[in-house]
Amino acid sequence: MQSSGVLQGPCCFDALSAKLVERAGFPYCITTGFSISAARVGLPDKGLISYGEMVDQGQQITQSVSIPVIGDGGNGFGNAMSVKRTVTGYIRAGFAGIIINDQVCSGERRVVSREEAVMRVKAAVDARRECGSDIVIVAHTDSREAVSLEESFSRARAFTDAGADVLSVDSLLSREEMKSFCNVYPLVPKLANMLESGGKIPMLNPLELEEIGYKLVAYPLSLIGVSIQAMQDALMAIKGGRIPPPGSMPSLEEIEEILGYDTYREEEKRYAASSSSDRGSSSSRVYGSQRVVQDDSEERVDPVVEVMIPEVVSNESRNPFSRIWSRSLRIKIIGRDGIEKLDVRIPAGFLEGVTNIVPALGGVNLKQLMDDAADEVGGKLLLDFKDTAGDRIQVFLE
């Protein structure tokens, strides 16, 4: 925090997203309970994720990058003693900083009393001292919305007096409020939480935040939000019989480069054990047992390997459907507006779930239709009808 300018910290939620933050050149990253709850357990950030899960996820994140990571400690998972345990756990997990808020319950805007909130900060400071750590303590208050602007500033001052290193006030409503907050103990760094969607704080760029007086800025929803959207788009494409087009996803080579496959292969070469022929030894030891290499003059007898050849059974005799096993079923759906909604090919042997894709085919004996047309050469139209929504459905045997 000694460098000039405001420091941007995108919020990550797992080791991969943290790696991408570092790869993009950001000086640090932040975790949020919201994103980790979503990514790890698929649940709302309402106190459903445990302390142990947050520490475990944090350790995976901090071990995957070399940049500092500030961890979301929430309300400390309980009283002041719980805060001490949380800070200690985050220190051991490798976090460079921890955010402690004054919420009654995780994910809610209700806040504890000012006295209890200050005790949380004091407990965090004591835990840091007892661990001999230099972890940065970020004290965050939601009292602007829960109580008043004046109360949020009073808490910020009290947090500083209790030993907090960085201050953060949520839900400030204007530039003026943000500027007034930055004037509270102006030498103490301030963190701006730029909530990208649904927030009340004005969305300002880094230069504007620096002019106001902020030192750190967090972007809590960007990575988790675009990840959800990208996965939804890919899944809709796959369901429609398509794959994500080139340019919408990295190549396999790029993915491997991000994950460090090249580095792994180089390390693997360094530690590769030499073969037994390179050791120049006339004997070899195997742990758990011992074998003796015979003298070369002795005749060696190679083991006899018996090859079992299974009886060939014609699939025709067992499965009449096998005549069109090598064929494919093509399903096309044209909407009532003339726009193509689906064009997918399904191998003949994998039709069990086809009604999950096209419910209108429920009750149709596709196997019988295909078997009846098995002797047809080339493509054959099996079905052509409109469903109850007016969409035209065509089924071809190819």
Beta strands, then each sheet from edge to edge (+ up, - down):
strand 1: 7-12
strand 2: 29-31
strand 3: 69-72
strand 4: 97-101
strand 5: 136-141
strand 6: 166-169
strand 7: 191-193
strand 8: 216-219
strand 9: 284-286
strand 10: 289-291
strand 11: 328-334
strand 12: 340-347
strand 13: 380-386
strand 14: 392-397
sheet 1: 6+ 5+ 4+ 3+ 2+ 1+ 8+ 7+
sheet 2: 9+ 10-
sheet 3: 12+ 11- 14+ 13-
end
